[in-house]
């Protein structure tokens, strides 16, 4: 098993239920070991969970191996879709951001949160905001 | 054994009442992590403790498998009850949070805080008139 990670900027910190970024695993069963977001804008609420649909990404980006000698990741992150991820009814984590901007949160999953083949995990807004931010994932594959 | 978790939002702000709980009706399950975080700017004090009674949840939500290939979770979390939880004699953890949206606390239990099957709930208890919006989550090994 090796570790992979990637951080992408997102301009999706805008609409209620908009997905900030997601991660999918077309092959194998990678496990999320860490995820984070950083927001430039305040007064937003966030939920992290498994998408209820099968999103179709545009320009998905593979996670980067944390060991330079490692193999390629099977997981891809995206912030843009032709079929956008739909938020779950019940998330694994939910948090409110500060009223000031420029803050973030990191969650770790020491035993790994298994994505499942062709499943999607993401961060969604549960309120309306304006702004940009960054989302990152780390996987064990 | 597998890992499960779930996050809910509670609007129960009343002092001397549970904001939320987790229980398992049929298995001995272990709490590996508990988290609380304010969604409203009210200075708040919470305790994490075992209910003195056996509560009956209303609309309990099952925890979610962190491995997609595992069976559905059995522990359930709730923010309402037909038999309300009663106050723990003592608390495993207590925390006071400032009147700041986003303030929170994460407690971890590397060896597990065991819930007895069909017995008491583990409560997030309001030790003051607290935030009317509380995000909370439990990570379970069951």
Boltz contact constraints between the chains, C-beta under 6 A:
constraints:
  - contact:
      token1: [A, 90]
      token2: [B, 6]
      max_distance: 6.0
  - contact:
      token1: [A, 90]
      token2: [B, 61]
      max_distance: 6.0
  - contact:
      token1: [A, 91]
      token2: [B, 7]
      max_distance: 6.0
  - contact:
      token1: [A, 92]
      token2: [B, 5]
      max_distance: 6.0
  - contact:
      token1: [A, 92]
      token2: [B, 64]
      max_distance: 6.0
  - contact:
      token1: [A, 93]
      token2: [B, 7]
      max_distance: 6.0
  - contact:
      token1: [A, 93]
      token2: [B, 137]
      max_distance: 6.0
  - contact:
      token1: [A, 94]
      token2: [B, 7]
      max_distance: 6.0
  - contact:
      token1: [A, 94]
      token2: [B, 135]
      max_distance: 6.0
  - contact:
      token1: [A, 95]
      token2: [B, 37]
      max_distance: 6.0
  - contact:
      token1: [A, 95]
      token2: [B, 135]
      max_distance: 6.0
  - contact:
      token1: [A, 96]
      token2: [B, 39]
      max_distance: 6.0
  - contact:
      token1: [A, 96]
      token2: [B, 101]
      max_distance: 6.0
  - contact:
      token1: [A, 96]
      token2: [B, 102]
      max_distance: 6.0
  - contact:
      token1: [A, 97]
      token2: [B, 102]
      max_distance: 6.0
  - contact:
      token1: [A, 98]
      token2: [B, 102]
      max_distance: 6.0
  - contact:
      token1: [A, 99]
      token2: [B, 101]
      max_distance: 6.0
  - contact:
      token1: [A, 111]
      token2: [B, 3]
      max_distance: 6.0
  - contact:
      token1: [A, 113]
      token2: [B, 66]
      max_distance: 6.0
  - contact:
      token1: [A, 114]
      token2: [B, 67]
      max_distance: 6.0
  - contact:
      token1: [A, 114]
      token2: [B, 68]
      max_distance: 6.0
  - contact:
      token1: [A, 116]
      token2: [B, 68]
      max_distance: 6.0
